[in-house]
Amino acid sequence: MRFWVKAVLGLILMLLLLGSASISLAAFGWALPGSTFFPLQERLEQMGALGSSTRRASYLLDLVERRIDDLQARAGTSHEFAALEALGASIDRANQAIASSPIEEASDLHNRLAELLQQANTTLSSLSELPATQAELVNDFQFRLQTLLVMITSDNPHGGQLENSKPITAEANPDSGDNPSVCSYYPLTGAHTSLECLECHISGTYEGTRATCLSCHVDITPAGHYHEACDFCHTADNWQETVWNHASDLSSDCYYCHEWDAPLKHYDGQCSQCHGTTGWLNDPIYHSQPSNCWVCHGEEAPISHYLDKCSACHTTSGWSGATHISPGDPGLPADVPPDHVDARCAQCHGVAHCSSCHANTRPVDHFSGQCSQCHVTDDWHNVTFLHIPSSDCRSCHSDTAPVNHYPGQCFQCHSFDGWAGAVFNHSGFTDCRSCHALTAPGNHYPGQCSNCHNPSAWVDVTFSHIGLTDCINCHADTAPPNHYDGQCSLCHNPSGWADANFNHSNLTDCAGCHAADAPAGHFDGQCSNCHTPTSWSNVSFNHDGYTDCVGCHADDAPAGHFDGQCSNCHLSTTNWSDVEFNHDGYTDCKSCHEDDRPDNHPQAQCSVCHNTENWEDAD
């Protein structure tokens, strides 16, 4: 029992998946023409053509647009034929649906179909496989597109319907027993007398039914059939009985009826220009009148054929036996100068051999191709050259490059619009100096530019100092005057100059750096004799062996102080107040002690009364 339950659930799930896939195919058109699922998708798409005739026509026009996209997607593949075939079928379905739409809405639908036909015609130019193998098929398809475009955009008063088409107001009512054959608006004659009302008035509504043949018979119209009203040719008795008067005003437009009778590559003008109305096989009359042969025979010409009138070389009796144009032939195009006799070969044979005459007149290192690729015959200075991307620009422009210019191809930096505004892709390039060595300032870092700069801007500089110690090689010019001449890295780090830290270990020549830091009149010996590298204020001087105290301390003495050596009085280098002076031999006491005497003291020499041992012991 469980098995059957699982089987049924599995089947339901499978059906749901298939249903979802089908809806997805129809809604989004995943499958392309030529693929396995496309036929299924196409049938599912047709099932969506529901609703009113206008809605159905609009939906089918959407499918035409989808088929044009499919043709573009299949261009260049082996499925071009399948995509072209699907597009043609889609256009036919949409055109027939528009014919069934109300006249007042058909105009907008035709306008949209015209736009799609032009879009389809443009898309044909992207094909490559079919034009190479079945060019006739592509030309025929393009011809049919153009013909249909002319038909739906013409000023034909019928617009695909009878001129007097308008809503019907039927006076007959089948429910009342009235005879349908006596309908006062549209008389039912011939085969129409056997019709039941509901065969035309399908929904039972009589008002609004159009009185045109195509409103009922459009679905049975053969492919490629005349697009105007049926009663132009047929009677109401049967389809096989046709009546057409070629002498009527409409007969001049033969193409309306006979467009599908023309062979491939046929002249696309009016049939009456060549044929009579009694049969196709009558001798054409068009060649008996002055004409432009190219209109009919252009597609029969070989590749690179002469582009002027066929009659310049051929006769109407056959293509063979063509005569060459002589130098004085008045049939030559006016733009061929008389002195370019040899160049006239190009009119038929497609190649202008300018170099056969002008090879010796070209400058040295000139472009080696044909002159006509750049010049015209009127003036050498009027130069226009078709530059192909990724071409060998240097073959022409190597001499115009500046000295020491980049040796690669010009197109790697420049565009065809001008030399200025060069843009170079630096991806994968590291040898910047091969191009930018001359743009560096004087005494610039000699290494690769990429070590500091990026290709976006020179000013955006980032340098990795890791592993580099020879800082002065780059930064010698940035040091202040009288700066320490050693390596920058001994004090600075690459993060910033201000954050300096110097290791003074084993260095004794402090004055080499700090001589300018000493105050005026400072001791001119080595800083290390007094200071430590951690702080200037932490001073300690070893006076051992020094006797010239005044050399340092002259400014420390009070005004009028003894001008002799400090050591003559001061006994300790650590304390100035520890004073002892040997007065032996000194008699001029006043020179030192004059300010020491009290007021009103005698002015004679101190030694007259005092001795050097004690002032109090006076005599």
MIRO-426473 format. One line per 5 residues: their letters; for each residue y, z, x of C-alpha. Coordinates in nm, 4 decimals. Example, Ala and Ser with C-alpha at 12.3 -4.5 7.8 and 13.67 -1.06 7.14 Angstrom:
% MIRO-426473
as = -0.4500:0.7800:1.2300  -0.1060:0.7140:1.3670
This chain:
% MIRO-426473
mrfwv = 0.0000:0.0000:0.0000  0.2386:0.0879:0.2812  0.1668:-0.2451:0.4443  0.2779:-0.4393:0.1361  0.5877:-0.2263:0.0983
kavlg = 0.6820:-0.2946:0.4602  0.6039:-0.6620:0.4180  0.8252:-0.6921:0.1088  1.1082:-0.5019:0.2789  1.0737:-0.7229:0.5853
lilml = 1.0854:-1.0334:0.3683  1.3957:-0.9063:0.1878  1.5611:-0.8286:0.5207  1.4746:-1.1734:0.6504  1.6202:-1.3364:0.3387
lllgs = 1.9384:-1.1314:0.3768  1.9700:-1.2370:0.7394  1.9112:-1.6003:0.6481  2.1650:-1.5729:0.3685  2.4213:-1.4169:0.6017
asisl = 2.3554:-1.6861:0.8619  2.3956:-1.9584:0.5985  2.7225:-1.8130:0.4723  2.8453:-1.7830:0.8321  2.7543:-2.1461:0.9041
aafgw = 2.9363:-2.2719:0.5964  3.2406:-2.0473:0.6399  3.3002:-2.0809:1.0136  3.1230:-2.4034:1.1083  2.9553:-2.2671:1.4212
alpgs = 2.7168:-2.5635:1.4531  2.8568:-2.8842:1.6037  2.7480:-3.2416:1.5169  2.4349:-3.3324:1.7102  2.2996:-2.9763:1.7141
tffpl = 1.9812:-2.8701:1.5334  2.1570:-2.6638:1.2656  2.4406:-2.9063:1.1873  2.2612:-3.0937:0.9008  2.1885:-2.7610:0.7321
qerle = 2.5476:-2.6479:0.7867  2.6825:-2.9749:0.6424  2.4744:-2.9330:0.3237  2.5856:-2.5714:0.2898  2.9484:-2.6783:0.3314
qmgal = 2.9145:-2.9301:0.0452  2.7886:-2.6533:-0.1807  3.1290:-2.4876:-0.1421  3.3085:-2.7827:-0.3042  3.3396:-2.6077:-0.6410
gsstr = 3.6147:-2.5486:-0.8927  3.8747:-2.7941:-1.0190  3.9016:-3.1477:-0.8835  4.2177:-3.0522:-0.6933  4.0543:-2.7469:-0.5379
rasyl = 3.7479:-2.9550:-0.4466  3.9669:-3.2217:-0.2816  4.1625:-2.9569:-0.0888  3.8380:-2.7951:0.0294  3.6995:-3.1311:0.1457
ldlve = 4.0257:-3.1959:0.3358  3.9678:-2.8640:0.5156  3.6272:-2.9978:0.6186  3.7913:-3.3160:0.7501  4.0116:-3.1011:0.9713
rridd = 3.7013:-2.9106:1.0884  3.5250:-3.2393:1.1740  3.8287:-3.3502:1.3794  3.8025:-3.0270:1.5803  3.4273:-3.0934:1.6207
lqara = 3.5019:-3.4421:1.7555  3.7451:-3.2955:2.0073  3.4827:-3.0379:2.1124  3.2164:-3.3090:2.1534  3.4429:-3.5412:2.3548
gtshe = 3.2874:-3.6316:2.6887  2.9326:-3.5417:2.5749  2.6351:-3.7398:2.4477  2.7108:-3.6131:2.0945  3.0286:-3.8185:2.0488
faale = 2.8511:-4.0602:1.8115  2.7182:-3.7781:1.5900  3.0649:-3.6195:1.5730  3.2274:-3.9560:1.4872  2.9686:-4.0238:1.2171
algas = 3.0217:-3.6780:1.0627  3.4000:-3.7283:1.0647  3.3704:-4.0651:0.8863  3.1459:-3.9202:0.6129  3.3834:-3.6264:0.5662
idran = 3.6856:-3.8594:0.5257  3.4981:-4.0678:0.2645  3.4104:-3.7575:0.0600  3.7667:-3.6269:0.0699  3.9140:-3.9654:-0.0264
qaias = 3.6809:-3.9963:-0.3273  3.7636:-3.6415:-0.4363  4.1375:-3.7162:-0.4237  4.0794:-4.0173:-0.6522  3.9362:-3.7770:-0.9107
spiee = 4.2341:-3.5416:-0.8910  4.5230:-3.5403:-1.1409  4.7861:-3.8022:-1.0610  5.0635:-3.5437:-1.0325  4.8689:-3.3604:-0.7546
asdlh = 4.7187:-3.6631:-0.5770  5.0429:-3.7331:-0.3872  5.0349:-3.4039:-0.1931  4.6635:-3.4481:-0.1238  4.7226:-3.8030:0.0027
nrlae = 5.0032:-3.6782:0.2295  4.7715:-3.4245:0.3864  4.4962:-3.6865:0.4244  4.7490:-3.9131:0.5989  4.8313:-3.6380:0.8478
llqqa = 4.4614:-3.5798:0.9155  4.4025:-3.9535:0.9646  4.6772:-3.9631:1.2267  4.5300:-3.6551:1.3948  4.1840:-3.8171:1.3954
nttls = 4.3298:-4.1356:1.5447  4.4879:-3.9320:1.8267  4.1598:-3.7467:1.8913  3.9803:-4.0810:1.9474  4.1700:-4.1180:2.2770
slsel = 3.9838:-3.8134:2.4163  3.6432:-3.9841:2.3842  3.4836:-4.1204:2.7007  3.1137:-4.1851:2.6323  3.1382:-4.4116:2.3245
patqa = 3.4270:-4.6292:2.4555  3.2169:-4.7041:2.7627  2.8952:-4.7907:2.5758  2.9963:-4.8813:2.2177  3.3611:-4.9817:2.2381
elvnd = 3.3254:-5.2034:1.9274  3.2170:-4.9042:1.7213  3.5196:-4.6999:1.8302  3.7580:-4.9895:1.7683  3.6095:-5.0475:1.4231
fqfrl = 3.6422:-4.6787:1.3338  4.0028:-4.6736:1.4507  4.0733:-4.9895:1.2500  3.9295:-4.8304:0.9361  4.1411:-4.5182:0.9879
qtllv = 4.4558:-4.7270:1.0168  4.3639:-4.9345:0.7110  4.3050:-4.6273:0.4966  4.6315:-4.4773:0.6260  4.8215:-4.7902:0.5197
mitsd = 4.6596:-4.7804:0.1768  4.7422:-4.4196:0.0942  5.0996:-4.4409:0.2299  5.1918:-4.7812:0.0829  5.4453:-4.8340:-0.1927
nphgg = 5.1829:-4.9802:-0.4250  5.3047:-4.8934:-0.7761  4.9516:-4.8126:-0.8889  4.8978:-4.5499:-0.6221  4.5217:-4.5925:-0.6591
qlens = 4.5453:-4.5847:-1.0404  4.6815:-4.8034:-1.3202  5.0586:-4.8032:-1.3507  5.0486:-4.6951:-1.7147  4.8118:-4.4044:-1.6510
kpita = 4.9145:-4.0990:-1.8485  4.7452:-3.8225:-2.0461  4.5458:-3.9343:-2.3468  4.6069:-3.7910:-2.6919  4.2898:-3.8922:-2.8721
eanpd = 4.3076:-3.9298:-3.2487  3.9317:-3.9395:-3.2908  3.7421:-3.6165:-3.3341  3.3627:-3.6305:-3.2998  3.3265:-3.3162:-3.5059
sgdnp = 3.5008:-3.4780:-3.8024  3.2788:-3.7820:-3.7944  3.5525:-4.0196:-3.6745  3.4306:-4.3353:-3.5015  3.5050:-4.3177:-3.1247
svcsy = 3.5422:-4.6960:-3.1128  3.8663:-4.6786:-3.3128  4.0464:-4.4506:-3.0640  4.4068:-4.5591:-3.1088  4.5122:-4.4865:-2.7494
ypltg = 4.2318:-4.6384:-2.5469  4.0283:-4.8936:-2.7473  3.6586:-4.8644:-2.6603  3.5310:-5.2205:-2.6377  3.2262:-5.3843:-2.4846
ahtsl = 2.9882:-5.1389:-2.3214  3.2255:-4.8520:-2.4053  3.1420:-4.8730:-2.7790  2.8058:-4.7075:-2.7248  2.9550:-4.4028:-2.5524
eclec = 2.9461:-4.0563:-2.6937  3.2742:-3.8663:-2.6878  3.1371:-3.5944:-2.4606  3.0433:-3.8514:-2.1962  3.4160:-3.8818:-2.1195
hisgt = 3.5474:-3.5601:-2.2682  3.2962:-3.3433:-2.0857  3.4512:-3.0085:-2.1747  3.5257:-3.1100:-2.5302  3.8976:-3.1362:-2.4546
yegtr = 4.0640:-3.4634:-2.5502  4.4243:-3.4091:-2.4558  4.4944:-3.4831:-2.0882  4.2071:-3.7297:-2.0313  4.3328:-4.0192:-1.8161
atcls = 4.2948:-4.3745:-1.9380  4.1813:-4.5212:-1.6055  3.8510:-4.6696:-1.5021  3.8394:-4.4778:-1.1758  3.8607:-4.1434:-1.3573
chvdi = 3.5044:-4.2074:-1.4801  3.3591:-4.4553:-1.2323  3.4849:-4.3356:-0.8932  3.1487:-4.1767:-0.8101  2.9611:-4.5053:-0.8489
tpagh = 3.2069:-4.7124:-0.6478  3.0236:-4.8605:-0.3442  3.1365:-4.7721:0.0056  3.4218:-4.9895:0.1206  3.4913:-5.1108:-0.2312
yheac = 3.8332:-5.2231:-0.3515  4.0396:-4.9106:-0.4120  4.2509:-5.0190:-0.7077  4.1677:-5.0121:-1.0818  3.8268:-5.1479:-1.1860
dfcht = 3.9688:-5.3727:-1.4589  4.1456:-5.5867:-1.2015  3.8077:-5.7548:-1.1468  3.5587:-5.6187:-1.4008  3.5380:-5.6342:-1.7785
adnwq = 3.4288:-5.3635:-2.0156  3.1032:-5.5536:-2.0837  2.9247:-5.4954:-1.7488  2.9860:-5.4519:-1.3772  2.8239:-5.7798:-1.2746
etvwn = 3.0741:-5.9869:-1.4660  3.3815:-6.0106:-1.2437  3.7038:-6.1952:-1.3090  3.9687:-6.2415:-1.0422  4.2553:-6.4847:-1.0306
hasdl = 4.3632:-6.5503:-0.6740  4.6775:-6.7118:-0.8080  4.8121:-6.3819:-0.9401  5.0840:-6.1817:-0.7710  4.8282:-5.9366:-0.6306
ssdcy = 4.6205:-6.2049:-0.4584  4.8501:-6.2222:-0.1568  4.7171:-5.8875:-0.0393  4.3644:-6.0125:0.0404  4.3023:-5.7139:0.2598
ychew = 4.2822:-5.4792:-0.0386  3.9550:-5.6391:-0.1418  3.8144:-5.7937:0.1722  3.8897:-5.5401:0.4450  3.5207:-5.4503:0.4736
daplk = 3.4116:-5.8133:0.4908  3.5826:-5.8707:0.8248  3.3622:-5.8736:1.1385  3.4240:-5.6285:1.4217  3.7312:-5.7037:1.6308
hydgq = 3.8614:-5.9312:1.3582  4.2286:-6.0127:1.3219  4.3804:-5.7249:1.1258  4.6438:-5.9299:0.9452  4.6215:-6.0845:0.5976
csqch = 4.3165:-6.3055:0.5357  4.5383:-6.5741:0.3812  4.6975:-6.6442:0.7181  4.3750:-6.8139:0.8268  4.1459:-6.8530:0.5235
gttgw = 4.1688:-7.0168:0.1859  4.0633:-6.8629:-0.1427  3.7614:-7.0927:-0.1851  3.5541:-6.9488:0.0997  3.5498:-6.7832:0.4377
lndpi = 3.3953:-7.0777:0.6196  3.6885:-7.3153:0.5734  3.8569:-7.4088:0.8990  4.1242:-7.1500:0.9814  4.4745:-7.2824:0.9436
yhsqp = 4.6460:-7.0282:1.1668  4.6222:-7.2228:1.4945  4.8205:-7.5109:1.3520  5.1331:-7.2980:1.3495  5.3257:-7.1355:1.6374
sncwv = 5.1684:-6.7972:1.6883  5.1079:-6.5097:1.9224  4.7424:-6.5529:2.0134  4.7294:-6.2006:2.1516  4.7441:-6.0559:1.7996
chgee = 4.3948:-6.1909:1.7309  4.2423:-6.2336:2.0730  4.3807:-5.9374:2.2653  4.0536:-5.7456:2.2563  3.8602:-6.0456:2.3832
apish = 4.0543:-6.0535:2.7083  3.8816:-5.9194:3.0220  4.0060:-5.6063:3.1966  4.3361:-5.6569:3.3865  4.3890:-5.9900:3.2114
yldkc = 4.7240:-6.1667:3.1938  4.9293:-5.9853:2.9315  5.1372:-6.2718:2.7918  5.0478:-6.5415:2.5362  4.6993:-6.6908:2.5595
sacht = 4.8557:-7.0359:2.5126  5.0188:-7.0073:2.8558  4.6778:-7.0881:3.0058  4.4336:-7.1664:2.7217  4.4111:-7.4163:2.4392
tsgws = 4.2919:-7.3584:2.0851  3.9760:-7.5616:2.1437  3.8171:-7.3021:2.3729  3.8678:-7.0318:2.6316  3.7240:-7.2295:2.9210
gathi = 3.9353:-7.4686:3.1209  4.2305:-7.2319:3.1622  4.5110:-7.3667:3.3826  4.6964:-7.1542:3.6385  5.0685:-7.1024:3.6060
spgdp = 5.2608:-7.3053:3.8621  5.5643:-7.1551:4.0480  5.8099:-7.3513:3.8365  5.6425:-7.2898:3.5018  5.9014:-7.1876:3.2412
glpad = 5.6366:-6.9694:3.0766  5.6664:-6.7101:3.3552  5.8076:-6.3713:3.2486  6.1808:-6.3392:3.3075  6.1383:-6.0291:3.5257
vppdh = 5.9613:-6.2249:3.8037  6.2266:-6.3340:4.0604  6.2000:-6.6997:4.1740  6.1412:-6.6065:4.5389  5.8341:-6.3957:4.4539
vdarc = 5.6033:-6.6943:4.4144  5.3035:-6.5251:4.5724  5.3560:-6.2116:4.3672  5.3084:-6.4088:4.0469  4.9356:-6.3861:4.0998
aqchg = 4.9698:-6.0296:3.9764  5.0622:-6.1586:3.6323  4.7009:-6.2666:3.5806  4.4993:-6.0939:3.8493  4.6492:-5.7467:3.8271
vahcs = 4.7391:-5.6897:4.1965  5.0796:-5.7388:4.3593  5.0154:-5.8269:4.7254  5.3648:-5.7358:4.8474  5.2385:-5.6351:5.1911
schan = 5.1284:-5.9936:5.2559  5.4985:-6.0717:5.3046  5.6619:-5.7370:5.3819  5.4158:-5.5701:5.6205  5.6412:-5.6433:5.9185
trpvd = 5.9576:-5.5170:5.7523  5.8413:-5.1658:5.6740  5.9702:-4.8804:5.8994  5.7585:-4.7061:6.1580  5.5087:-4.4583:6.0115
hfsgq = 5.5800:-4.5921:5.6637  5.3432:-4.5455:5.3700  5.0559:-4.7901:5.4243  4.9946:-4.8737:5.0583  5.1301:-5.1600:4.8510
csqch = 5.5099:-5.1825:4.8269  5.4889:-5.2053:4.4466  5.3604:-4.8483:4.4308  5.7115:-4.7262:4.5081  5.9551:-5.0203:4.5085
vtddw = 6.0681:-5.2843:4.2624  6.1532:-5.6439:4.3517  6.5236:-5.6043:4.2723  6.6149:-5.3392:4.5291  6.4242:-5.1636:4.8082
hnvtf = 6.6334:-4.8490:4.7653  6.5242:-4.8028:4.4061  6.2110:-4.6015:4.4875  5.9840:-4.4315:4.2383  5.6462:-4.3054:4.3550
lhips = 5.3717:-4.1560:4.1406  5.2741:-3.8386:4.3213  4.9183:-3.7371:4.2404  4.8422:-3.3626:4.2680  4.6473:-3.2643:4.5824
sdcrs = 4.7404:-3.5930:4.7484  4.8014:-3.6451:5.1213  5.1766:-3.5764:5.1219  5.1952:-3.5489:5.5006  5.0974:-3.9140:5.5360
chsdt = 5.4530:-3.9934:5.4196  5.6587:-3.6768:5.4757  5.5402:-3.5423:5.8130  5.8585:-3.6664:5.9830  6.0873:-3.4998:5.7295
apvnh = 5.9554:-3.1488:5.7927  6.1743:-2.9112:6.0030  6.0758:-2.8116:6.3553  5.7881:-2.5611:6.3675  5.7253:-2.6121:5.9963
ypgqc = 5.4008:-2.5071:5.8301  5.1428:-2.7685:5.9368  4.9531:-2.7801:5.6050  4.9956:-3.0153:5.3102  5.3373:-3.0221:5.1425
fqchs = 5.1950:-2.9690:4.7926  5.0726:-2.6228:4.8946  5.4341:-2.5003:4.8722  5.6510:-2.7751:4.7213  5.6531:-2.9526:4.3845
fdgwa = 5.7267:-3.3177:4.3105  6.0677:-3.2280:4.1628  6.2254:-3.1454:4.4976  6.1828:-2.9697:4.8323  6.3788:-2.6653:4.7196
gavfn = 6.2106:-2.3867:4.5278  5.8944:-2.3799:4.7372  5.6251:-2.1397:4.6199  5.3276:-2.0631:4.8434  5.0094:-1.8822:4.7484
hsgft = 4.9519:-1.6347:5.0326  4.6106:-1.5278:4.9044  4.3618:-1.5245:5.1912  4.6300:-1.5859:5.4594  4.6804:-1.3217:5.7303
dcrsc = 4.8387:-1.5194:6.0162  5.1930:-1.4819:5.8800  5.3525:-1.5340:6.2209  5.2375:-1.8944:6.2317  5.5117:-1.9638:5.9729
halta = 5.7539:-1.6707:5.9883  5.7852:-1.5954:6.3628  6.1273:-1.7626:6.3787  6.2645:-1.5717:6.0784  6.2176:-1.2273:6.2393
pgnhy = 6.5323:-1.0466:6.3694  6.5916:-0.9960:6.7393  6.3601:-0.7446:6.9071  6.1510:-0.7276:6.5915  5.8020:-0.5830:6.5905
pgqcs = 5.5843:-0.8511:6.7532  5.2749:-0.7910:6.5399  5.1658:-0.9680:6.2217  5.4139:-0.9602:5.9339  5.1379:-0.8484:5.6962
nchnp = 5.1161:-0.5166:5.8837  5.4425:-0.4138:5.7169  5.5534:-0.6775:5.4622  5.3985:-0.8270:5.1495  5.4439:-1.1882:5.0301
sawvd = 5.6571:-1.0827:4.7302  5.9645:-0.9647:4.9252  6.0553:-0.8881:5.2869  6.2484:-0.5718:5.2014  5.9431:-0.4091:5.0458
vtfsh = 5.8039:-0.2720:5.3746  5.5111:-0.0370:5.4157  5.3620:0.0231:5.7626  5.0514:0.2209:5.8487  5.1176:0.4173:6.1698
igltd = 4.7585:0.5389:6.1890  4.6255:0.5006:6.5424  4.9626:0.3803:6.6839  5.1348:0.5935:6.9509  5.3740:0.3495:7.1207
cinch = 5.6550:0.4246:6.8711  5.9336:0.3421:7.1111  5.8218:-0.0192:7.1169  5.9714:-0.0574:6.7674  6.2164:0.2321:6.7347
adtap = 6.3943:0.2377:7.0726  6.7099:0.0897:6.9183  6.7191:0.3432:6.6342  6.7522:0.6504:6.8620  7.0987:0.8185:6.8952
pnhyd = 7.2913:0.7919:7.2250  7.1527:1.0056:7.5060  6.8381:1.0687:7.3036  6.5205:1.1811:7.4697  6.3717:0.8686:7.6240
gqcsl = 6.0099:0.9673:7.5752  5.7768:0.8575:7.2960  5.9015:0.9272:6.9436  5.5617:1.0676:6.8492  5.6172:1.3646:7.0856
chnps = 5.8674:1.5042:6.8331  5.8635:1.2951:6.5135  5.5975:1.1974:6.2620  5.5791:0.8722:6.0600  5.6774:1.0496:5.7348
gwada = 6.0409:1.1046:5.8364  6.2715:1.1367:6.1392  6.4241:1.4653:6.0292  6.0955:1.6522:6.0422  6.0831:1.6798:6.4243
nfnhs = 5.8493:1.9168:6.6090  5.8279:1.9119:6.9921  5.5632:2.0746:7.2068  5.7444:2.2209:7.5082  5.4258:2.3341:7.6793
nltdc = 5.4293:2.2619:8.0564  5.7814:2.1113:8.0338  6.0435:2.2742:8.2620  6.3220:2.0163:8.2793  6.4982:2.1462:7.9669
agcha = 6.8361:2.0216:8.0824  6.7045:1.6658:8.0620  6.7297:1.6954:7.6834  6.9530:1.9938:7.6120  7.2325:1.9550:7.8695
adapa = 7.4705:1.8385:7.5981  7.3752:2.1344:7.3752  7.5198:2.3950:7.6269  7.8650:2.5435:7.5572  8.1588:2.4595:7.7828
ghfdg = 8.1360:2.6325:8.1168  7.7722:2.7225:8.0563  7.5335:2.7963:8.3375  7.4366:2.4632:8.4797  7.0877:2.5597:8.5789
qcsnc = 6.7666:2.4961:8.3890  6.7652:2.6298:8.0341  6.4219:2.7790:8.0903  6.5752:3.0237:8.3411  6.7235:3.2111:8.0433
htpts = 6.6000:3.0635:7.7118  6.2630:3.0138:7.5409  6.1646:2.6981:7.3411  6.1288:2.8986:7.0197  6.4896:3.0264:6.9964
wsnvs = 6.8147:2.9851:7.1929  6.9295:3.3376:7.1135  6.6253:3.4926:7.2752  6.7742:3.4959:7.6308  6.6225:3.6638:7.9362
fnhdg = 6.7523:3.5925:8.2925  6.5990:3.7100:8.6162  6.8944:3.7974:8.8401  6.6750:3.8618:9.1432  6.8217:3.6884:9.4425
ytdcv = 7.1464:3.5964:9.2617  7.4728:3.7358:9.4123  7.7285:3.4948:9.2713  7.7657:3.6829:8.9429  8.1145:3.5567:8.8799
gchad = 7.9771:3.2029:8.8620  7.8409:3.2944:8.5176  8.0345:3.6034:8.4095  8.3935:3.5218:8.5135  8.4889:3.4798:8.1478
dapag = 8.3198:3.8040:8.0512  8.5683:4.0217:8.2570  8.8658:4.1844:8.0795  9.2146:4.0562:8.1411  9.3496:4.1526:8.4837
hfdgq = 8.9998:4.2448:8.5973  8.9045:4.2513:8.9601  8.8449:3.8978:9.0630  8.5818:3.9698:9.3163  8.2068:3.9476:9.2744
csnch = 8.0701:4.1509:8.9841  7.7998:4.2894:9.2103  8.0664:4.4617:9.4224  8.1134:4.7152:9.1381  7.8338:4.6746:8.8864
lsttn = 7.5043:4.8036:9.0080  7.2783:4.6909:8.7189  7.2328:4.3459:8.5659  7.1300:4.5098:8.2418  7.4324:4.7418:8.1890
wsdve = 7.7969:4.6670:8.2740  7.8989:5.0354:8.2472  7.6898:5.1310:8.5485  7.9753:5.0754:8.8017  8.0076:5.1870:9.1650
fnhdg = 8.2602:5.0355:9.4108  8.2727:5.0821:9.7867  8.6432:5.1311:9.8586  8.5960:5.1299:10.2362  8.8633:4.9154:10.3894
ytdck = 9.0567:4.8747:10.0635  9.4129:5.0109:10.0575  9.5750:4.8104:9.7823  9.4572:5.0388:9.5001  9.7357:4.9240:9.2651
sched = 9.5861:4.5790:9.2374  9.3007:4.7345:9.0325  9.4241:5.0721:8.9076  9.7863:5.0122:8.8217  9.7095:5.0318:8.4500
drpdn = 9.5102:5.3503:8.4967  9.8165:5.5715:8.5967  9.9780:5.7862:8.3248  10.3291:5.7277:8.1942  10.6153:5.8176:8.4312
hpqaq = 10.3714:5.8212:8.7204  10.5067:5.7382:9.0658  10.4759:5.3697:9.1511  10.3590:5.4079:9.5073  10.0104:5.3108:9.6262
csvch = 9.7414:5.5299:9.4749  9.6051:5.6050:9.8224  9.9285:5.7944:9.9097  9.8060:6.0801:9.6894  9.4511:6.0031:9.5718
ntenw = 9.1194:5.9382:9.7418  8.8401:5.7127:9.6278  8.6054:5.9929:9.5380  8.8070:6.1668:9.2620  9.1425:6.1042:9.0945
edad = 9.1901:6.4730:9.0340  9.1751:6.5534:9.4017  9.5358:6.4454:9.4675  9.7468:6.5444:9.7693
